[in-house]
Amino acid sequence: MLTTKKVTTVYPNGTSSPSPPSTIPYITATSSPSPTPATAYAYTRGTINATSSPSPTNTTPLPPPQFLPPFQHQPNLSPSPLPSGGDVPKILPPTSPRRRQKKSVAIVSISIAVGFIIIVIVLICLAMLKKKKKKLEDGEKDIKQVPGMPMCFSYNDLEVATENFKEKLGTGGFGSVFKGVLADGTRIAVKRLDKMSQGMREFLAEVETIGSLHHFNLVKLVGFCAEKSCRLLVYEYMINGSLDNWILSGDQTRCLDWKTRKKIVLDVAKGLAYLHEDCRQKIIHLDIKPHNILLDEYFNAKVSDFGLSTLIDRNESQVLTTMRGTPGYLAPEWQQLRVTVKVDVYSFGIVLLEIVCKRRNVDPSRSESSFHLLKMLQKKAKEEQLIDIVEDLDEEMENNKEEVVRMIRVAAWCLQNDYASRPSMSTVVKVLEGVVEVDPNIIYEFSNTLVSTSVTNDHITVAPQASILSAPR
């Protein structure tokens, strides 16, 4: 039984504390009946008082305990209040084994389901890749089975031939051209197509058609490569490069004489006449300019970069939704986007003037009166001084002024604003050969609405139905 008694602290000298006595709880053990009286021990500073009931109090001196701190009163210490309503919080029992088992089964099931879904997705992706790879491999197998196709090269063969595409010959709107040498010593020009939107079937159809075109004044397609996503065309190598390096560079060491220039003009006319009239279908080049005229070791001119994009039925024209070509060489009818073979005739007229005059059609570096060649032609025609548009008349041209003027008149005929008034390329060939006379009713009024004075050599985006094989390089 827990009881409280008032105990007086007695010091060894027999005196009591002057302060009020401290009350210390102690334990009293009682029983009924009890053979021995219960003894209570009261701890005081320096003594322990043992009391019994009903025996008198006995005091035995002891050394002061060192482990008991002095009692300190803490008035602010109060018991924590109980929850409202007097409810005591309940302690939840531990989770039962059955519940833990159900939770584990659910986690395992979800993990298996997620893993299964991931595996299915991976398998589907692998199947699609395998199908695509098989389709490409089947296309590559079909290449070797098509009769009349140009030679099919592997990508590795062309990589070795070009020394990993080391020496670049030029760059165009759809790819770059690199010099290469085959194992047998044959020099080639490899055109690597950078932007490829065609499928294998369309690409092979174009290669087959272009490979079937054979003319001395067309650059020959030797072969191709169609491995996976790679598309490369292999042409015969033209050692003297493009015409613009000889007539537009300003390098006096690369100046062509009059006889050679006349021959180049005739070669280009023959190549275009073949494309327009001697093929099963008309082929419009759409981008005739000096850059796309290549010269072999004997300065024979050959037209390059022609493609299927311009195949049209005979006696029909083609309507395009986007211009293509190079500013300065575009015919006026491009404004209506109605295209016939006469757009090539117009471009040929510009090239002819540039060959005769050895300068660009539009040259911002020149004075205002001479920067535009067509304006000069129009002015000199009114003055009846066509020969004066040639600013640098060499001795050979001085001795052949009639031929020079005749060439200028042929160019003006090809540049008529009304495309129906322009001659065909076969007629141009005959005129250059002296078989047919130039039309005397030439109108020397030329449109320059599509000529840019600030941009003269940039290529306009190809029409959607245009082929990348006909892009310039």
C-alpha positions as a Markdown table, in Angstrom:
| # | Residue | x | y | z |
|---|---|---|---|---|
| 1 | Met | 0.0 | 0.0 | 0.0 |
| 2 | Leu | 1.3 | 3.4 | -1.1 |
| 3 | Thr | 1.2 | 5.9 | 1.8 |
| 4 | Thr | 2.7 | 9.2 | 2.6 |
| 5 | Lys | 4.2 | 10.3 | 6.0 |
| 6 | Lys | 5.7 | 13.4 | 7.2 |
| 7 | Val | 9.4 | 12.9 | 8.1 |
| 8 | Thr | 11.6 | 15.3 | 9.9 |
| 9 | Thr | 15.2 | 15.4 | 8.7 |
| 10 | Val | 17.6 | 15.0 | 11.7 |
| 11 | Tyr | 21.3 | 15.9 | 11.3 |
| 12 | Pro | 24.1 | 14.2 | 13.2 |
| 13 | Asn | 24.4 | 17.1 | 15.7 |
| 14 | Gly | 20.9 | 16.3 | 16.8 |
| 15 | Thr | 19.3 | 19.4 | 15.2 |
| 16 | Ser | 16.5 | 19.4 | 12.8 |
| 17 | Ser | 16.2 | 21.4 | 9.6 |
| 18 | Pro | 15.0 | 24.9 | 10.1 |
| 19 | Ser | 13.1 | 24.6 | 6.9 |
| 20 | Pro | 9.8 | 23.0 | 6.6 |
| 21 | Pro | 10.1 | 19.3 | 6.6 |
| 22 | Ser | 10.1 | 17.4 | 3.3 |
| 23 | Thr | 7.6 | 14.9 | 2.6 |
| 24 | Ile | 9.0 | 11.7 | 1.0 |
| 25 | Pro | 6.8 | 8.9 | -0.2 |
| 26 | Tyr | 7.7 | 5.5 | 1.0 |
| 27 | Ile | 6.2 | 2.0 | 0.7 |
| 28 | Thr | 4.4 | 0.3 | 3.5 |
| 29 | Ala | 3.7 | -3.4 | 3.3 |
| 30 | Thr | 0.7 | -4.5 | 5.2 |
| 31 | Ser | -1.0 | -7.7 | 5.6 |
| 32 | Ser | -3.7 | -9.1 | 7.7 |
| 33 | Pro | -3.0 | -10.9 | 9.8 |
| 34 | Ser | 0.8 | -10.3 | 10.0 |
| 35 | Pro | 3.1 | -12.1 | 12.4 |
| 36 | Thr | 5.8 | -9.5 | 12.0 |
| 37 | Pro | 5.1 | -5.8 | 12.0 |
| 38 | Ala | 5.7 | -4.0 | 8.7 |
| 39 | Thr | 8.7 | -1.9 | 8.6 |
| 40 | Ala | 8.9 | 1.3 | 6.6 |
| 41 | Tyr | 12.2 | 2.9 | 5.5 |
| 42 | Ala | 12.3 | 6.6 | 5.1 |
| 43 | Tyr | 15.4 | 8.0 | 3.3 |
| 44 | Thr | 16.7 | 11.3 | 4.7 |
| 45 | Arg | 19.8 | 13.3 | 4.1 |
| 46 | Gly | 22.5 | 11.3 | 6.1 |
| 47 | Thr | 20.1 | 8.8 | 7.8 |
| 48 | Ile | 17.6 | 6.1 | 7.0 |
| 49 | Asn | 14.6 | 6.0 | 9.4 |
| 50 | Ala | 13.1 | 2.6 | 9.7 |
| 51 | Thr | 9.7 | 2.7 | 11.2 |
| 52 | Ser | 7.4 | -0.1 | 12.0 |
| 53 | Ser | 4.0 | -0.1 | 13.3 |
| 54 | Pro | 3.4 | -0.3 | 16.1 |
| 55 | Ser | 7.1 | -0.2 | 17.1 |
| 56 | Pro | 8.8 | 3.1 | 17.7 |
| 57 | Thr | 11.0 | 4.8 | 15.1 |
| 58 | Asn | 14.7 | 3.6 | 15.0 |
| 59 | Thr | 17.4 | 5.7 | 13.3 |
| 60 | Thr | 20.6 | 4.2 | 12.0 |
| 61 | Pro | 23.2 | 6.6 | 10.6 |
| 62 | Leu | 24.5 | 5.9 | 7.1 |
| 63 | Pro | 26.9 | 7.7 | 4.8 |
| 64 | Pro | 25.0 | 10.1 | 2.4 |
| 65 | Pro | 24.1 | 8.4 | -0.9 |
| 66 | Gln | 25.9 | 9.9 | -3.9 |
| 67 | Phe | 23.5 | 8.6 | -6.5 |
| 68 | Leu | 20.4 | 10.4 | -5.4 |
| 69 | Pro | 20.0 | 14.0 | -6.8 |
| 70 | Pro | 18.3 | 16.5 | -4.7 |
| 71 | Phe | 14.6 | 16.7 | -5.2 |
| 72 | Gln | 13.5 | 19.4 | -7.6 |
| 73 | His | 10.0 | 20.6 | -7.9 |
| 74 | Gln | 8.7 | 21.0 | -11.5 |
| 75 | Pro | 5.5 | 22.9 | -11.4 |
| 76 | Asn | 4.9 | 22.9 | -15.2 |
| 77 | Leu | 5.1 | 19.2 | -15.5 |
| 78 | Ser | 1.6 | 17.8 | -16.1 |
| 79 | Pro | 0.3 | 14.6 | -17.5 |
| 80 | Ser | -0.7 | 14.4 | -21.1 |
| 81 | Pro | -4.4 | 14.8 | -21.7 |
| 82 | Leu | -6.4 | 11.9 | -22.8 |
| 83 | Pro | -8.1 | 11.9 | -26.2 |
| 84 | Ser | -11.5 | 13.5 | -26.4 |
| 85 | Gly | -14.2 | 11.3 | -25.1 |
| 86 | Gly | -11.8 | 9.5 | -22.9 |
| 87 | Asp | -11.0 | 6.9 | -25.6 |
| 88 | Val | -7.6 | 5.2 | -25.3 |
| 89 | Pro | -5.8 | 4.7 | -28.7 |
| 90 | Lys | -6.0 | 1.1 | -29.9 |
| 91 | Ile | -2.9 | -0.8 | -30.9 |
| 92 | Leu | -3.5 | -2.6 | -34.2 |
| 93 | Pro | -2.5 | -6.2 | -34.2 |
| 94 | Pro | 0.3 | -7.3 | -36.6 |
| 95 | Thr | -0.6 | -8.2 | -40.3 |
| 96 | Ser | -1.8 | -11.7 | -40.5 |
| 97 | Pro | 0.3 | -14.2 | -42.7 |
| 98 | Arg | -2.7 | -14.6 | -45.1 |
| 99 | Arg | -2.9 | -10.9 | -45.8 |
| 100 | Arg | 0.9 | -10.7 | -46.4 |
| 101 | Gln | 0.7 | -13.6 | -48.7 |
| 102 | Lys | -2.1 | -11.9 | -50.8 |
| 103 | Lys | -0.1 | -8.7 | -51.1 |
| 104 | Ser | 3.0 | -10.6 | -52.3 |
| 105 | Val | 0.9 | -12.5 | -54.9 |
| 106 | Ala | -0.5 | -9.2 | -56.2 |
| 107 | Ile | 3.0 | -7.6 | -56.5 |
| 108 | Val | 4.3 | -10.7 | -58.4 |
| 109 | Ser | 1.3 | -10.8 | -60.7 |
| 110 | Ile | 1.7 | -7.1 | -61.6 |
| 111 | Ser | 5.4 | -7.5 | -62.2 |
| 112 | Ile | 4.8 | -10.5 | -64.5 |
| 113 | Ala | 2.1 | -8.6 | -66.5 |
| 114 | Val | 4.4 | -5.6 | -67.0 |
| 115 | Gly | 7.3 | -7.8 | -68.0 |
| 116 | Phe | 5.1 | -9.7 | -70.5 |
| 117 | Ile | 3.9 | -6.4 | -72.1 |
| 118 | Ile | 7.5 | -5.2 | -72.4 |
| 119 | Ile | 8.5 | -8.5 | -74.0 |
| 120 | Val | 5.6 | -8.3 | -76.5 |
| 121 | Ile | 6.5 | -4.7 | -77.5 |
| 122 | Val | 10.1 | -5.7 | -78.0 |
| 123 | Leu | 9.1 | -8.7 | -80.1 |
| 124 | Ile | 6.8 | -6.5 | -82.3 |
| 125 | Cys | 9.6 | -4.0 | -82.9 |
| 126 | Leu | 12.1 | -6.8 | -83.8 |
| 127 | Ala | 9.5 | -8.3 | -86.1 |
| 128 | Met | 9.0 | -4.9 | -87.9 |
| 129 | Leu | 12.7 | -4.4 | -88.2 |
| 130 | Lys | 13.2 | -7.9 | -89.6 |
| 131 | Lys | 10.4 | -7.3 | -92.1 |
| 132 | Lys | 11.9 | -4.0 | -93.2 |
| 133 | Lys | 15.3 | -5.6 | -93.5 |
| 134 | Lys | 13.9 | -8.5 | -95.5 |
| 135 | Lys | 12.1 | -6.1 | -97.8 |
| 136 | Leu | 15.4 | -4.2 | -98.5 |
| 137 | Glu | 17.2 | -7.5 | -99.0 |
| 138 | Asp | 14.5 | -8.6 | -101.4 |
| 139 | Gly | 14.8 | -5.3 | -103.3 |
| 140 | Glu | 18.6 | -5.8 | -103.5 |
| 141 | Lys | 18.1 | -9.3 | -104.8 |
| 142 | Asp | 15.6 | -8.0 | -107.5 |
| 143 | Ile | 18.3 | -5.6 | -108.7 |
| 144 | Lys | 20.5 | -8.4 | -110.0 |
| 145 | Gln | 17.5 | -10.0 | -111.7 |
| 146 | Val | 16.6 | -6.9 | -113.8 |
| 147 | Pro | 18.0 | -7.2 | -117.3 |
| 148 | Gly | 19.6 | -4.2 | -118.9 |
| 149 | Met | 20.4 | -2.5 | -115.5 |
| 150 | Pro | 23.7 | -0.7 | -115.1 |
| 151 | Met | 26.3 | -2.3 | -112.9 |
| 152 | Cys | 25.4 | -2.8 | -109.3 |
| 153 | Phe | 28.1 | -1.8 | -106.8 |
| 154 | Ser | 28.3 | -2.6 | -103.2 |
| 155 | Tyr | 28.7 | 0.3 | -100.8 |
| 156 | Asn | 32.0 | -1.2 | -99.6 |
| 157 | Asp | 33.3 | -1.3 | -103.2 |
| 158 | Leu | 32.5 | 2.4 | -103.7 |
| 159 | Glu | 33.9 | 3.3 | -100.3 |
| 160 | Val | 37.2 | 1.7 | -101.3 |
| 161 | Ala | 37.2 | 3.2 | -104.8 |
| 162 | Thr | 36.8 | 6.7 | -103.4 |
| 163 | Glu | 39.1 | 6.2 | -100.4 |
| 164 | Asn | 36.3 | 6.7 | -98.0 |
| 165 | Phe | 34.8 | 9.6 | -100.1 |
| 166 | Lys | 38.0 | 11.6 | -99.8 |
| 167 | Glu | 38.2 | 13.8 | -102.9 |
| 168 | Lys | 35.0 | 15.9 | -103.5 |
| 169 | Leu | 34.4 | 17.1 | -107.0 |
| 170 | Gly | 31.3 | 19.2 | -106.3 |
| 171 | Thr | 28.2 | 19.6 | -104.3 |
| 172 | Gly | 24.6 | 20.0 | -105.4 |
| 173 | Gly | 21.1 | 20.3 | -103.9 |
| 174 | Phe | 20.8 | 16.6 | -103.2 |
| 175 | Gly | 24.3 | 15.2 | -102.8 |
| 176 | Ser | 28.0 | 15.4 | -103.3 |
| 177 | Val | 30.1 | 14.0 | -106.1 |
| 178 | Phe | 33.4 | 12.2 | -105.3 |
| 179 | Lys | 36.3 | 11.1 | -107.5 |
| 180 | Gly | 37.0 | 7.3 | -107.5 |
| 181 | Val | 39.0 | 4.7 | -109.2 |
| 182 | Leu | 37.8 | 1.1 | -109.7 |
| 183 | Ala | 40.0 | -2.0 | -109.2 |
| 184 | Asp | 40.6 | -2.1 | -113.0 |
| 185 | Gly | 41.9 | 1.5 | -113.0 |
| 186 | Thr | 38.7 | 3.0 | -114.4 |
| 187 | Arg | 38.1 | 6.5 | -113.1 |
| 188 | Ile | 34.6 | 7.3 | -111.9 |
| 189 | Ala | 32.5 | 10.0 | -110.4 |
| 190 | Val | 30.3 | 8.8 | -107.5 |
| 191 | Lys | 27.3 | 10.9 | -106.6 |
| 192 | Arg | 26.1 | 10.2 | -103.0 |
| 193 | Leu | 22.5 | 11.2 | -102.6 |
| 194 | Asp | 21.9 | 12.8 | -99.2 |
| 195 | Lys | 18.1 | 13.3 | -99.3 |
| 196 | Met | 16.4 | 10.1 | -100.2 |
| 197 | Ser | 12.6 | 10.1 | -100.2 |
| 198 | Gln | 12.0 | 7.4 | -102.8 |
| 199 | Gly | 11.4 | 3.7 | -102.2 |
| 200 | Met | 13.6 | 1.0 | -103.7 |
| 201 | Arg | 11.2 | 0.3 | -106.6 |
| 202 | Glu | 11.0 | 3.9 | -107.7 |
| 203 | Phe | 14.7 | 4.4 | -107.4 |
| 204 | Leu | 15.4 | 1.3 | -109.5 |
| 205 | Ala | 12.9 | 2.4 | -112.1 |
| 206 | Glu | 14.7 | 5.7 | -112.6 |
| 207 | Val | 18.1 | 4.0 | -112.7 |
| 208 | Glu | 16.9 | 1.6 | -115.3 |
| 209 | Thr | 15.5 | 4.4 | -117.5 |
| 210 | Ile | 18.6 | 6.6 | -117.2 |
| 211 | Gly | 20.9 | 3.7 | -117.7 |
| 212 | Ser | 19.1 | 3.0 | -121.0 |
| 213 | Leu | 19.9 | 6.5 | -122.4 |
| 214 | His | 22.9 | 6.3 | -124.6 |
| 215 | His | 24.2 | 9.4 | -126.4 |
| 216 | Phe | 27.7 | 10.7 | -126.9 |
| 217 | Asn | 26.7 | 14.1 | -125.5 |
| 218 | Leu | 25.1 | 12.7 | -122.3 |
| 219 | Val | 27.1 | 11.7 | -119.3 |
| 220 | Lys | 27.0 | 8.0 | -119.0 |
| 221 | Leu | 25.6 | 6.3 | -115.9 |
| 222 | Val | 28.0 | 3.5 | -115.2 |
| 223 | Gly | 26.3 | 1.9 | -112.2 |
| 224 | Phe | 24.6 | 2.5 | -108.9 |
| 225 | Cys | 24.4 | 1.3 | -105.3 |
| 226 | Ala | 21.2 | 0.6 | -103.4 |
| 227 | Glu | 22.1 | -1.0 | -100.1 |
| 228 | Lys | 19.7 | -0.4 | -97.2 |
| 229 | Ser | 19.2 | 3.4 | -97.1 |
| 230 | Cys | 22.2 | 4.2 | -99.2 |
| 231 | Arg | 21.7 | 5.6 | -102.7 |
| 232 | Leu | 24.7 | 6.3 | -104.9 |
| 233 | Leu | 25.1 | 6.8 | -108.7 |
| 234 | Val | 28.3 | 6.1 | -110.5 |
| 235 | Tyr | 29.1 | 8.2 | -113.6 |
| 236 | Glu | 31.9 | 8.2 | -116.1 |
| 237 | Tyr | 34.6 | 10.6 | -115.0 |
| 238 | Met | 35.0 | 13.8 | -116.9 |
| 239 | Ile | 38.5 | 15.0 | -116.5 |
| 240 | Asn | 38.0 | 18.6 | -117.4 |
| 241 | Gly | 35.2 | 19.2 | -115.0 |
| 242 | Ser | 32.3 | 21.5 | -115.6 |
| 243 | Leu | 32.0 | 24.3 | -118.2 |
| 244 | Asp | 31.6 | 27.1 | -115.7 |
| 245 | Asn | 35.2 | 26.5 | -114.6 |
| 246 | Trp | 36.3 | 27.5 | -118.1 |
| 247 | Ile | 34.1 | 30.4 | -119.1 |
| 248 | Leu | 33.0 | 32.0 | -115.8 |
| 249 | Ser | 36.0 | 31.6 | -113.5 |
| 250 | Gly | 37.9 | 34.6 | -114.9 |
| 251 | Asp | 41.1 | 32.5 | -115.0 |
| 252 | Gln | 43.0 | 33.5 | -118.1 |
| 253 | Thr | 44.9 | 30.3 | -118.1 |
| 254 | Arg | 41.7 | 28.4 | -118.7 |
| 255 | Cys | 40.4 | 30.3 | -121.6 |
| 256 | Leu | 38.8 | 28.4 | -124.5 |
| 257 | Asp | 39.3 | 29.4 | -128.0 |
| 258 | Trp | 36.4 | 30.3 | -130.3 |
| 259 | Lys | 36.5 | 27.0 | -132.2 |
| 260 | Thr | 36.3 | 25.0 | -129.0 |
| 261 | Arg | 33.4 | 27.1 | -127.7 |
| 262 | Lys | 31.4 | 26.6 | -130.9 |
| 263 | Lys | 31.9 | 22.9 | -130.6 |
| 264 | Ile | 30.7 | 22.9 | -127.0 |
| 265 | Val | 27.5 | 24.8 | -128.0 |
| 266 | Leu | 26.7 | 22.3 | -130.7 |
| 267 | Asp | 27.4 | 19.3 | -128.4 |
| 268 | Val | 25.0 | 20.6 | -125.8 |
| 269 | Ala | 22.3 | 21.3 | -128.4 |
| 270 | Lys | 22.7 | 17.7 | -129.7 |
| 271 | Gly | 22.4 | 16.3 | -126.1 |
| 272 | Leu | 19.2 | 18.2 | -125.4 |
| 273 | Ala | 17.7 | 17.3 | -128.8 |
| 274 | Tyr | 18.2 | 13.6 | -127.9 |
| 275 | Leu | 16.4 | 14.1 | -124.6 |
| 276 | His | 13.5 | 16.0 | -126.1 |
| 277 | Glu | 12.9 | 14.1 | -129.3 |
| 278 | Asp | 14.8 | 10.8 | -129.6 |
| 279 | Cys | 13.7 | 9.1 | -126.4 |
| 280 | Arg | 10.5 | 7.1 | -126.0 |
| 281 | Gln | 9.2 | 9.9 | -123.8 |
| 282 | Lys | 10.2 | 13.5 | -123.7 |
| 283 | Ile | 12.8 | 14.2 | -121.0 |
| 284 | Ile | 13.0 | 17.8 | -119.8 |
| 285 | His | 16.2 | 18.6 | -118.0 |
| 286 | Leu | 14.8 | 21.7 | -116.1 |
| 287 | Asp | 18.3 | 22.9 | -115.0 |
| 288 | Ile | 20.5 | 23.6 | -118.0 |
| 289 | Lys | 23.4 | 25.7 | -116.9 |
| 290 | Pro | 27.3 | 25.7 | -117.3 |
| 291 | His | 27.6 | 23.8 | -114.0 |
| 292 | Asn | 25.7 | 20.8 | -115.5 |
| 293 | Ile | 27.7 | 20.7 | -118.7 |
| 294 | Leu | 30.8 | 18.5 | -118.3 |
| 295 | Leu | 33.9 | 18.3 | -120.5 |
| 296 | Asp | 36.0 | 15.2 | -121.2 |
| 297 | Glu | 39.7 | 15.2 | -122.0 |
| 298 | Tyr | 39.1 | 16.4 | -125.6 |
| 299 | Phe | 36.6 | 19.1 | -124.5 |
| 300 | Asn | 33.6 | 17.2 | -125.8 |
| 301 | Ala | 30.6 | 18.6 | -123.9 |
| 302 | Lys | 28.2 | 16.2 | -122.2 |
| 303 | Val | 24.9 | 17.1 | -120.4 |
| 304 | Ser | 24.7 | 15.7 | -116.9 |
| 305 | Asp | 22.0 | 15.5 | -114.2 |
| 306 | Phe | 19.0 | 14.5 | -116.2 |
| 307 | Gly | 16.3 | 12.3 | -114.6 |
| 308 | Leu | 12.9 | 10.8 | -114.7 |
| 309 | Ser | 11.2 | 13.7 | -112.9 |
| 310 | Thr | 10.7 | 15.2 | -116.3 |
| 311 | Leu | 9.3 | 12.3 | -118.2 |
| 312 | Ile | 6.1 | 13.4 | -119.9 |
| 313 | Asp | 3.9 | 12.0 | -122.7 |
| 314 | Arg | 4.5 | 13.3 | -126.1 |
| 315 | Asn | 2.4 | 16.3 | -127.2 |
| 316 | Glu | 1.7 | 17.1 | -123.5 |
| 317 | Ser | 3.0 | 19.6 | -121.1 |
| 318 | Gln | 3.6 | 19.2 | -117.4 |
| 319 | Val | 2.1 | 21.3 | -114.7 |
| 320 | Leu | 4.3 | 21.6 | -111.6 |
| 321 | Thr | 3.4 | 23.0 | -108.2 |
| 322 | Thr | 6.9 | 24.3 | -107.3 |
| 323 | Met | 9.6 | 26.0 | -109.3 |
| 324 | Arg | 12.9 | 24.3 | -109.8 |
| 325 | Gly | 16.1 | 25.4 | -111.5 |
| 326 | Thr | 18.6 | 28.2 | -111.1 |
| 327 | Pro | 17.7 | 31.9 | -111.0 |
| 328 | Gly | 19.0 | 33.6 | -114.2 |
| 329 | Tyr | 18.3 | 30.5 | -116.3 |
| 330 | Leu | 14.5 | 30.2 | -115.7 |
| 331 | Ala | 12.0 | 30.8 | -118.5 |
| 332 | Pro | 9.1 | 33.3 | -118.0 |
| 333 | Glu | 6.5 | 30.6 | -118.1 |
| 334 | Trp | 7.7 | 29.3 | -114.8 |
| 335 | Gln | 5.4 | 32.0 | -113.3 |
| 336 | Gln | 2.4 | 29.9 | -114.4 |
| 337 | Leu | 4.2 | 26.7 | -113.5 |
| 338 | Arg | 3.4 | 25.3 | -116.9 |
| 339 | Val | 6.4 | 23.4 | -118.2 |
| 340 | Thr | 7.3 | 22.2 | -121.7 |
| 341 | Val | 10.6 | 21.3 | -123.4 |
| 342 | Lys | 10.8 | 24.9 | -124.3 |
| 343 | Val | 12.0 | 25.8 | -120.8 |
| 344 | Asp | 15.2 | 23.9 | -121.7 |
| 345 | Val | 15.4 | 25.9 | -124.9 |
| 346 | Tyr | 15.3 | 29.2 | -123.0 |
| 347 | Ser | 18.0 | 28.0 | -120.5 |
| 348 | Phe | 20.1 | 26.9 | -123.5 |
| 349 | Gly | 19.8 | 30.5 | -124.9 |
| 350 | Ile | 21.2 | 31.9 | -121.7 |
| 351 | Val | 24.1 | 29.4 | -121.7 |
| 352 | Leu | 24.9 | 30.2 | -125.3 |
| 353 | Leu | 25.1 | 33.9 | -124.5 |
| 354 | Glu | 27.4 | 33.2 | -121.6 |
| 355 | Ile | 29.7 | 31.0 | -123.8 |
| 356 | Val | 30.0 | 33.7 | -126.5 |
| 357 | Cys | 30.5 | 36.6 | -124.1 |
| 358 | Lys | 32.5 | 34.6 | -121.5 |
| 359 | Arg | 30.6 | 36.1 | -118.6 |
| 360 | Arg | 27.6 | 35.4 | -116.4 |
| 361 | Asn | 24.1 | 36.5 | -117.4 |
| 362 | Val | 23.7 | 38.5 | -114.2 |
| 363 | Asp | 26.9 | 39.9 | -112.7 |
| 364 | Pro | 26.4 | 42.4 | -109.8 |
| 365 | Ser | 30.1 | 43.2 | -109.9 |
| 366 | Arg | 29.7 | 45.1 | -113.2 |
| 367 | Ser | 28.3 | 48.5 | -113.8 |
| 368 | Glu | 24.6 | 49.2 | -113.9 |
| 369 | Ser | 24.6 | 49.4 | -117.7 |
| 370 | Ser | 26.2 | 46.0 | -118.1 |
| 371 | Phe | 25.5 | 43.8 | -115.1 |
| 372 | His | 22.5 | 42.2 | -116.9 |
| 373 | Leu | 23.4 | 40.6 | -120.2 |
| 374 | Leu | 19.8 | 40.4 | -121.5 |
| 375 | Lys | 19.4 | 44.1 | -121.1 |
| 376 | Met | 22.6 | 44.7 | -123.0 |
| 377 | Leu | 21.4 | 42.4 | -125.8 |
| 378 | Gln | 18.1 | 44.3 | -126.0 |
| 379 | Lys | 19.9 | 47.7 | -126.1 |
| 380 | Lys | 22.5 | 46.6 | -128.7 |
| 381 | Ala | 19.8 | 45.0 | -130.9 |
| 382 | Lys | 18.0 | 48.3 | -131.1 |
| 383 | Glu | 21.3 | 50.0 | -132.1 |
| 384 | Glu | 22.0 | 47.1 | -134.5 |
| 385 | Gln | 25.3 | 46.5 | -132.9 |
| 386 | Leu | 24.9 | 42.9 | -131.6 |
| 387 | Ile | 28.6 | 42.3 | -131.7 |
| 388 | Asp | 29.2 | 45.0 | -129.0 |
| 389 | Ile | 27.7 | 42.8 | -126.3 |
| 390 | Val | 31.0 | 40.9 | -126.4 |
| 391 | Glu | 33.3 | 43.1 | -124.4 |
| 392 | Asp | 36.4 | 41.1 | -124.9 |
| 393 | Leu | 36.7 | 40.3 | -128.6 |
| 394 | Asp | 39.8 | 38.3 | -129.2 |
| 395 | Glu | 41.6 | 38.1 | -132.6 |
| 396 | Glu | 39.9 | 34.9 | -133.5 |
| 397 | Met | 36.4 | 36.3 | -132.9 |
| 398 | Glu | 37.3 | 39.5 | -134.8 |
| 399 | Asn | 38.1 | 37.3 | -137.8 |
| 400 | Asn | 34.8 | 35.4 | -137.4 |
| 401 | Lys | 32.4 | 38.3 | -136.6 |
| 402 | Glu | 29.6 | 36.8 | -138.8 |
| 403 | Glu | 29.7 | 33.5 | -136.9 |
| 404 | Val | 29.6 | 35.4 | -133.6 |
| 405 | Val | 26.6 | 37.5 | -134.6 |
| 406 | Arg | 24.9 | 34.4 | -135.9 |
| 407 | Met | 25.4 | 32.7 | -132.5 |
| 408 | Ile | 24.0 | 35.8 | -130.7 |
| 409 | Arg | 20.9 | 35.7 | -132.9 |
| 410 | Val | 20.3 | 32.0 | -132.2 |
| 411 | Ala | 20.5 | 32.8 | -128.5 |
| 412 | Ala | 17.9 | 35.6 | -128.9 |
| 413 | Trp | 15.6 | 33.2 | -130.8 |
| 414 | Cys | 15.8 | 30.8 | -127.9 |
| 415 | Leu | 15.0 | 33.6 | -125.5 |
| 416 | Gln | 11.6 | 34.6 | -126.9 |
| 417 | Asn | 9.0 | 35.4 | -124.2 |
| 418 | Asp | 6.4 | 33.4 | -126.0 |
| 419 | Tyr | 7.6 | 29.8 | -125.7 |
| 420 | Ala | 5.8 | 28.9 | -128.9 |
| 421 | Ser | 8.1 | 31.2 | -130.8 |
| 422 | Arg | 11.2 | 29.4 | -129.6 |
| 423 | Pro | 12.8 | 26.8 | -131.9 |
| 424 | Ser | 13.1 | 23.2 | -131.0 |
| 425 | Met | 16.5 | 21.9 | -130.1 |
| 426 | Ser | 16.7 | 19.8 | -133.3 |
| 427 | Thr | 16.1 | 23.0 | -135.2 |
| 428 | Val | 18.9 | 24.7 | -133.2 |
| 429 | Val | 21.2 | 21.9 | -134.2 |
| 430 | Lys | 20.5 | 22.4 | -137.8 |
| 431 | Val | 21.0 | 26.2 | -137.5 |
| 432 | Leu | 24.4 | 25.7 | -135.8 |
| 433 | Glu | 25.4 | 23.2 | -138.5 |
| 434 | Gly | 24.4 | 25.8 | -141.2 |
| 435 | Val | 21.5 | 23.7 | -142.6 |
| 436 | Val | 18.7 | 26.1 | -141.5 |
| 437 | Glu | 18.7 | 29.9 | -141.3 |
| 438 | Val | 17.8 | 31.8 | -138.2 |
| 439 | Asp | 14.2 | 33.2 | -137.9 |
| 440 | Pro | 14.4 | 36.8 | -139.2 |
| 441 | Asn | 11.3 | 37.8 | -137.0 |
| 442 | Ile | 13.1 | 37.7 | -133.7 |
| 443 | Ile | 11.6 | 40.1 | -131.0 |
| 444 | Tyr | 14.4 | 41.6 | -128.9 |
| 445 | Glu | 12.2 | 42.2 | -125.9 |
| 446 | Phe | 13.2 | 39.9 | -123.0 |
| 447 | Ser | 11.5 | 39.3 | -119.7 |
| 448 | Asn | 13.6 | 39.4 | -116.6 |
| 449 | Thr | 10.9 | 38.9 | -114.0 |
| 450 | Leu | 12.5 | 35.7 | -112.7 |
| 451 | Val | 16.1 | 37.0 | -112.6 |
| 452 | Ser | 17.6 | 37.7 | -109.2 |
| 453 | Thr | 20.3 | 40.3 | -109.2 |
| 454 | Ser | 21.5 | 39.2 | -105.8 |
| 455 | Val | 21.3 | 35.4 | -106.2 |
| 456 | Thr | 22.6 | 34.0 | -109.5 |
| 457 | Asn | 23.8 | 30.5 | -108.6 |
| 458 | Asp | 21.4 | 29.1 | -106.0 |
| 459 | His | 19.1 | 26.2 | -106.8 |
| 460 | Ile | 15.4 | 26.4 | -106.4 |
| 461 | Thr | 13.6 | 23.6 | -104.6 |
| 462 | Val | 12.7 | 20.7 | -106.7 |
| 463 | Ala | 9.0 | 20.1 | -107.4 |
| 464 | Pro | 7.3 | 17.3 | -105.4 |
| 465 | Gln | 7.1 | 15.0 | -108.4 |
| 466 | Ala | 10.7 | 15.7 | -109.4 |
| 467 | Ser | 13.4 | 13.1 | -109.2 |
| 468 | Ile | 16.5 | 13.5 | -107.1 |
| 469 | Leu | 18.5 | 12.0 | -109.9 |
| 470 | Ser | 18.0 | 15.2 | -112.0 |
| 471 | Ala | 19.2 | 17.5 | -109.2 |
| 472 | Pro | 22.3 | 19.5 | -110.0 |
| 473 | Arg | 25.7 | 18.7 | -108.5 |
